[in-house]
Amino acid sequence: MSILGTFNGRSIIALPSDTVPNVLGPSSIQFDPIEKVEQNTSIFSGQVQTYDLMNSLWSGTISLPIMRRYDADAWHAFILACRGPVNSFMLGDPTAALPKGAAIGSPIVHNGSQTGY
């Protein structure tokens, strides 16, 4: 498997469909937000307190199509290379492959004399 770099001390493993020729990619990807919020209702006054624990994250489900042994072996190697929660991988939203609109304007970075990146 190919290591793209590191993130927070973890290796970033490349998806097999991005690095191995002719390997099928996911057939569907679903993202779900998880908000860490708690709520407490007083038994005396009925007043509600809400606590935002400031720890939001995304959960995802990937479905793979029926595939040949070559493809399955590449995906098995990828899953083993992730080593559970030890390593990371990058996964984008395939429905967001194109921008939503025209990228126009003149971005300003840091101060008025800089533009672009």
C-alpha positions as CSV (number, residue, x, y, z in Angstrom):
1,M,0.0,0.0,0.0
2,S,1.0,3.5,-0.6
3,I,1.6,6.0,2.3
4,L,0.7,9.5,1.3
5,G,2.1,11.3,4.4
6,T,1.2,11.7,8.0
7,F,-1.6,13.4,10.0
8,N,-1.3,13.9,13.8
9,G,1.5,11.2,13.8
10,R,-0.6,8.7,11.9
11,S,0.3,7.4,8.4
12,I,-2.2,8.3,5.7
13,I,-2.9,5.2,3.6
14,A,-4.0,5.7,-0.1
15,L,-7.2,4.1,-1.2
16,P,-6.5,1.1,-3.6
17,S,-8.8,2.6,-6.2
18,D,-6.5,5.7,-6.3
19,T,-3.2,3.9,-6.5
20,V,-3.6,0.4,-8.0
21,P,-4.5,0.3,-11.7
22,N,-7.9,-1.0,-12.7
23,V,-9.2,-1.5,-9.1
24,L,-12.9,-0.7,-8.6
25,G,-13.7,2.2,-6.2
26,P,-16.6,2.3,-3.8
27,S,-20.1,2.0,-5.2
28,S,-21.6,4.3,-2.6
29,I,-20.5,6.5,0.2
30,Q,-22.7,7.9,3.0
31,F,-21.6,10.5,5.5
32,D,-23.4,11.2,8.8
33,P,-22.6,13.9,11.3
34,I,-22.2,13.0,14.9
35,E,-22.7,15.9,17.4
36,K,-21.5,15.5,21.0
37,V,-24.3,17.3,22.8
38,E,-26.0,16.5,26.2
39,Q,-29.1,17.8,27.8
40,N,-30.2,17.8,31.4
41,T,-33.7,18.6,32.7
42,S,-34.0,19.7,36.4
43,I,-36.5,17.5,38.3
44,F,-37.3,20.5,40.5
45,S,-37.9,23.3,38.1
46,G,-38.2,21.5,34.7
47,Q,-35.5,23.9,33.4
48,V,-33.4,22.4,30.6
49,Q,-29.7,22.9,30.3
50,T,-27.9,22.0,27.1
51,Y,-24.2,21.2,27.0
52,D,-22.2,21.5,23.7
53,L,-19.2,19.3,24.3
54,M,-17.4,20.8,21.2
55,N,-16.6,17.5,19.7
56,S,-18.3,17.1,16.4
57,L,-17.2,14.4,13.9
58,W,-18.3,12.6,10.7
59,S,-19.1,8.9,10.4
60,G,-19.2,7.2,7.1
61,T,-20.3,4.0,5.4
62,I,-18.7,2.7,2.3
63,S,-20.3,0.1,0.1
64,L,-18.1,-1.8,-2.4
65,P,-19.4,-3.4,-5.6
66,I,-19.2,-7.1,-6.4
67,M,-15.6,-7.4,-7.6
68,R,-12.9,-9.7,-9.0
69,R,-10.3,-11.3,-6.8
70,Y,-7.7,-8.7,-8.0
71,D,-9.9,-5.9,-6.7
72,A,-10.8,-7.7,-3.5
73,D,-7.1,-8.4,-2.7
74,A,-6.3,-4.7,-3.1
75,W,-9.1,-3.7,-0.7
76,H,-8.1,-6.4,1.8
77,A,-4.5,-5.1,1.8
78,F,-5.8,-1.5,2.3
79,I,-8.0,-2.6,5.3
80,L,-5.0,-4.4,6.8
81,A,-2.7,-1.4,6.2
82,C,-5.1,0.8,8.2
83,R,-4.4,-1.4,11.2
84,G,-7.7,-0.5,12.9
85,P,-7.5,3.0,14.4
86,V,-3.7,3.2,14.1
87,N,-3.5,4.8,10.6
88,S,-5.8,7.2,8.6
89,F,-7.0,7.5,5.1
90,M,-8.4,10.3,3.0
91,L,-11.9,9.9,1.5
92,G,-13.7,12.7,-0.4
93,D,-17.3,13.0,-1.3
94,P,-17.7,11.7,-4.8
95,T,-20.8,14.0,-5.3
96,A,-18.6,17.0,-4.7
97,A,-16.1,16.4,-7.6
98,L,-17.0,19.7,-9.2
99,P,-17.3,23.2,-7.7
100,K,-20.8,24.5,-7.0
101,G,-20.3,27.7,-8.9
102,A,-17.8,29.9,-10.7
103,A,-14.6,30.5,-8.8
104,I,-14.3,34.2,-9.4
105,G,-12.9,37.1,-7.4
106,S,-9.6,38.2,-6.0
107,P,-8.8,36.3,-2.7
108,I,-6.9,38.4,-0.2
109,V,-4.5,36.6,2.1
110,H,-3.1,38.2,5.4
111,N,-3.1,41.8,4.1
112,G,-4.0,44.0,1.2
113,S,-0.8,43.4,-0.8
114,Q,-1.1,39.6,-1.1
115,T,-3.4,37.7,-3.4
116,G,-3.8,34.0,-4.1
117,Y,-2.4,31.4,-1.8
